[in-house]
Amino acid sequence: MRVVARPIDGQDVAVIDERRRLSGRGAWLHPDPACMETAVKRRAFHRAFRRPVDTAQLAADFQAHLERRDERSDSPPSSRKAGQYPHGNPMRTQR
């Protein structure tokens, strides 16, 4: 997961870059709550961004991001199997 520092109200704040498209220096983090806790405790984001950043809201945003990701992965799988057209016939290159 990518985290970037964004200026909000005159202060640099660490935010999650869900689409990995925000500009600026980014820090990468495992999608694991223990990894987030360790990074905040060791002030890893301050070192990664080479300046002090506010990480107060980051833990809550991180948890919400994980919950959204888990909801998407719990969705039922597509009824189409790999290697088949949408109407069910197998894709073949030879006849």
PyMOL commands that set and color helices and strands:
alter all, ss='L'
color gray80, all
select helices_A, chain A and resi 33-41+44-49+58-73
alter helices_A, ss='H'
color red, helices_A
select strands_A, chain A and resi 2-8+11-16+26-28
alter strands_A, ss='S'
color yellow, strands_A
deselect
rebuild
show_as cartoon
